[in-house]
Amino acid sequence: MPAPVTERRRSARTRTFIGGKVIFNQRQSTLDCTVRNLSDDGALLVFPDSVTLPDLFELYFPLKRESRMARSRWRDGDRIGVAFAAPAKQDAEPVQLDLMRRLRQLEQENAALKARIVELTEGA
């Protein structure tokens, strides 16, 4: 008869099937995931494919409009177990990546136009 498995978690996890967003790289990169179980201390994240993530990242729950800093504890293919590194904070939805890229592009175009104006006015 096998020995009973000892539960190492501090708080019980609840099975879930909610969407989540992993945010990293100074809030410039996001990945969608499914949160399969959740507790006050951590969660199980499932990704469509095997992914590489930094050890510490922000986990955003759009349904709850809540963000948590999370630390990877273990990985198994497309599944990652995380422990929460900070208390939950209510947060607005993160800025979409395509909007951030467009903003960066417009800032670069603006800087180029300013440089061209200086070039034209100094040459006159």
C-alpha positions as a Python dict, from the first residue, in 0.01 Angstrom:
ca = {
    (1, 'M'): (0, 0, 0),
    (2, 'P'): (156, 337, -103),
    (3, 'A'): (230, 598, 163),
    (4, 'P'): (-11, 895, 172),
    (5, 'V'): (116, 1207, -1),
    (6, 'T'): (196, 1489, 240),
    (7, 'E'): (40, 1821, 143),
    (8, 'R'): (309, 2092, 146),
    (9, 'R'): (87, 2388, 59),
    (10, 'R'): (3, 2640, 331),
    (11, 'S'): (-346, 2703, 192),
    (12, 'A'): (-585, 2483, -1),
    (13, 'R'): (-615, 2544, -373),
    (14, 'T'): (-944, 2575, -555),
    (15, 'R'): (-985, 2426, -902),
    (16, 'T'): (-1044, 2698, -1159),
    (17, 'F'): (-1063, 2746, -1533),
    (18, 'I'): (-1003, 3119, -1575),
    (19, 'G'): (-789, 3321, -1813),
    (20, 'G'): (-472, 3491, -1700),
    (21, 'K'): (-199, 3706, -1848),
    (22, 'V'): (168, 3674, -1763),
    (23, 'I'): (337, 4014, -1790),
    (24, 'F'): (716, 4055, -1797),
    (25, 'N'): (1003, 4233, -1973),
    (26, 'Q'): (922, 4568, -1810),
    (27, 'R'): (552, 4523, -1903),
    (28, 'Q'): (640, 4499, -2273),
    (29, 'S'): (567, 4127, -2312),
    (30, 'T'): (252, 3931, -2231),
    (31, 'L'): (146, 3567, -2261),
    (32, 'D'): (-204, 3429, -2216),
    (33, 'C'): (-250, 3130, -1989),
    (34, 'T'): (-522, 2932, -1814),
    (35, 'V'): (-526, 2928, -1434),
    (36, 'R'): (-620, 2571, -1339),
    (37, 'N'): (-605, 2607, -963),
    (38, 'L'): (-564, 2899, -729),
    (39, 'S'): (-501, 2975, -362),
    (40, 'D'): (-394, 3271, -152),
    (41, 'D'): (-32, 3154, -190),
    (42, 'G'): (-3, 3032, -550),
    (43, 'A'): (-149, 2891, -869),
    (44, 'L'): (-110, 2637, -1147),
    (45, 'L'): (-75, 2798, -1490),
    (46, 'V'): (-123, 2612, -1819),
    (47, 'F'): (3, 2753, -2150),
    (48, 'P'): (-91, 2651, -2506),
    (49, 'D'): (274, 2555, -2565),
    (50, 'S'): (585, 2511, -2357),
    (51, 'V'): (715, 2861, -2276),
    (52, 'T'): (1019, 3019, -2120),
    (53, 'L'): (945, 3276, -1852),
    (54, 'P'): (1157, 3474, -1609),
    (55, 'D'): (1152, 3346, -1252),
    (56, 'L'): (959, 3653, -1133),
    (57, 'F'): (670, 3803, -1330),
    (58, 'E'): (333, 3972, -1293),
    (59, 'L'): (22, 3755, -1321),
    (60, 'Y'): (-293, 3947, -1419),
    (61, 'F'): (-644, 3808, -1374),
    (62, 'P'): (-869, 4003, -1617),
    (63, 'L'): (-1187, 3855, -1468),
    (64, 'K'): (-1095, 3983, -1122),
    (65, 'R'): (-907, 4292, -1247),
    (66, 'E'): (-633, 4187, -1006),
    (67, 'S'): (-257, 4155, -1036),
    (68, 'R'): (-11, 3944, -836),
    (69, 'M'): (366, 3916, -853),
    (70, 'A'): (445, 3547, -903),
    (71, 'R'): (760, 3337, -877),
    (72, 'S'): (802, 3011, -1070),
    (73, 'R'): (834, 2715, -834),
    (74, 'W'): (829, 2424, -1082),
    (75, 'R'): (777, 2355, -1453),
    (76, 'D'): (651, 2053, -1641),
    (77, 'G'): (607, 2107, -2016),
    (78, 'D'): (322, 2353, -2063),
    (79, 'R'): (241, 2369, -1688),
    (80, 'I'): (404, 2603, -1437),
    (81, 'G'): (341, 2614, -1063),
    (82, 'V'): (384, 2958, -910),
    (83, 'A'): (399, 3106, -562),
    (84, 'F'): (275, 3458, -509),
    (85, 'A'): (551, 3696, -403),
    (86, 'A'): (330, 3989, -297),
    (87, 'P'): (-27, 4054, -186),
    (88, 'A'): (-295, 4106, -451),
    (89, 'K'): (-347, 4453, -589),
    (90, 'Q'): (-642, 4577, -787),
    (91, 'D'): (-516, 4701, -1120),
    (92, 'A'): (-646, 4831, -1445),
    (93, 'E'): (-596, 4601, -1741),
    (94, 'P'): (-238, 4618, -1872),
    (95, 'V'): (-170, 4822, -2181),
    (96, 'Q'): (-196, 4602, -2490),
    (97, 'L'): (135, 4513, -2653),
    (98, 'D'): (32, 4644, -2997),
    (99, 'L'): (-56, 4982, -2843),
    (100, 'M'): (282, 4998, -2670),
    (101, 'R'): (460, 4921, -2999),
    (102, 'R'): (258, 5189, -3181),
    (103, 'L'): (336, 5443, -2908),
    (104, 'R'): (708, 5363, -2933),
    (105, 'Q'): (694, 5399, -3313),
    (106, 'L'): (517, 5737, -3288),
    (107, 'E'): (771, 5860, -3032),
    (108, 'Q'): (1054, 5766, -3272),
    (109, 'E'): (879, 5941, -3561),
    (110, 'N'): (827, 6250, -3343),
    (111, 'A'): (1197, 6256, -3248),
    (112, 'A'): (1296, 6225, -3616),
    (113, 'L'): (1066, 6513, -3711),
    (114, 'K'): (1207, 6732, -3434),
    (115, 'A'): (1560, 6658, -3555),
    (116, 'R'): (1458, 6745, -3911),
    (117, 'I'): (1306, 7077, -3795),
    (118, 'V'): (1629, 7165, -3615),
    (119, 'E'): (1828, 7070, -3926),
    (120, 'L'): (1609, 7289, -4151),
    (121, 'T'): (1598, 7590, -3919),
    (122, 'E'): (1971, 7592, -3852),
    (123, 'G'): (2048, 7570, -4223),
    (124, 'A'): (1840, 7880, -4303),
}
